[in-house]
Amino acid sequence: MINWTALTVFTSFFLLVTVVGFVAARWRRGNLNLLDEWGLAGRRFGTFVTWFVVGGDFYTAYTVIAVPALVFGVGAAGFFALPYTVIVYPFVFLTMPRLWAVAKRHGFITPADFVRGRYGSSGLALAVAVTGMLATMPYIALQLVGIQVVIRAMGIMGTGLMRELPLIIAFTILALYTYTSGLRAPALIAFVKDVMIYIMVIVAVTAIPTVLGGYGEVFRAAGEALAAKKPPGYLILPPAGFSPYATLAFGSALAAFVYPHTVTSILSSSSGHVIKRNAVLLPAYTFLLGLIALLGLMALAAGIKPATPNDAVPQLFLKIFPSWFAGFCFAAIAIGALVPAAIMSIAAANTFTRNVYREYINPDCSLQQEAQMAKIVSLVVKVGALAFIIFLPLQYAILLQLLGGIWILETFPAIIFGLFTRWLHHRALLAGWATGMVTGTAMVAASGFKSSIYTIHVGTLAVSAYAGVFALALNLLVSVALTPLCDAFGMKRLDDTTRPEDYDEDAAEVLAMNSGRPAH
């Protein structure tokens, strides 16, 4: 049965952000027929806007649904996202201003652009580009899960395509205003999204425990419910879970800011100092994420029996809140899907256009043709993600996203090490990348594609850890071992188009000001 009150509130807020998305084309005007303007908003976002853009891109609707769902299913292990998002910001502070500076100096738009310029290798750049697109596509599809879940929670059912009609309409609107406004659309919508998410979470963590008898009762009841599961979950992580938990958090942190979409958010900033300030301010989202994770325990304590763990939070809201506020929360989750989905599709389109289309298909394309191709590809990417969710089981998208996290981690040496040194040979890096891709995939396959945790047996010792960390270690081992061999056998190093001073964010800011664009 359709919850008309919730649906009315949901629709009202969705229409609001639709208007905002189209209005964004006139916000901070630029020539949207240029990829730098359409895909990076002219690299003009200051501290305030960047905070919303990076936060909106990094903390997604799937996060709001999946993190408490994982806590609902297994307990303490679901909190790995907290240390992961704590570790990542010192990393951002140290590395991303250098990437921004060199990208600004040379007009790089994607991570593969930087790799191409740094190592001179089209093969290595293509490997980074293809990996980025493979890792991003299922991530876009998973954003639709958040919208699907709240649509289902409001009682909108049906069969076949009619059941998915609201999702199709939502993504059609997203496709249109992203095509029209580029990165400006999700940036402006991120303001609305974040305000709504904060209201939702603050009300939820205040009101729901009150209804359930306080936090003490929430933890007690959740602990009993977890212990009764088969296999049992845990409120406190057992010793056997320490290594998988720590390595999953560490590996995820290393991977987070080599995804094309997070790099897109970073490169849209107006200066390296803006990025550093955001590295200091963005942990506020981590605090919010911790509160969101607690919703999984609250759903357990409230006795929620969802059809799937992803339905736990929406069902909790329907049980505790009046329909109008549940509709508000559902709108916040759905809008939270639009922002990252838009940025991810733009990043994938930028990557294909710059590193496949311009590099191999039409090297002589004009700047206008380049931007037009990116707009078209962004539409194709969204249609592909939508078709994936509609016609294939959700488990496929989850599996590919699981593998995507491992795959993208294999681009880490080429991108991040390349910001500080060019000692590694491009052929060695390519061999290391291939080794990591194959071994990481094989480790997940060994579990029947059910887990990213792999156990290595050394004599009587068994070490369980995140497969991505094992694969990255092998990647680095091969890259480091082969570099002196490549040099010894006279394998030529290709031209590096960058210079040491290009990595200085202060010099890049001077360049930005001299080009007529404010750096702050």
Secondary structure, 3 states (H helix, E strand, C coil): CCCHHHHHHHHHHHHHHHHHHHHHHHCCCCCCCCHHHHHHHHHCECHHHHHHHHHHHHCCHHHHHHHHHHHHHHEHHHHHHHHHHHHHHHHHHHHHHHHHHHHHHHCCCCHHHHHHHHHCCHHHHHHHHHHHHHHHHHHHHHHHHHHHHHHHHCCCCCCHHHHHHHHHHHHHHHHHHHHHHCCHHHHHHHHHHHHHHHHHHHHHHHHHHHHHCCHHHHHHHHHHHHHCCCCCCECCCCHHHHHHHHHHHHHHHHHHCCCHHHHHHHHCECCHHHHHHHHHHCHHHHHHHHHHHHHHHHHHHCCCCCCCHHHHHHHHHHHHCCHHHHHHHHHHHHHHHHHHHHHHHHHHHHHHHHHHHHHHHCCCCCHHHHHHHHHHHHHHHHHHHHHHHHHCCHHHHHHHHHHHHHHHHCCHHHHHHHHCCCCCCHHHHHHHHHHHHHHHHHHHHHCCCCCCEEEEEECCEEEEEEHHHHHHHHHHHHHHHHHHHHHHCCCCCCCCCCCHHHHCHHHHHHHHHHCCCCCC
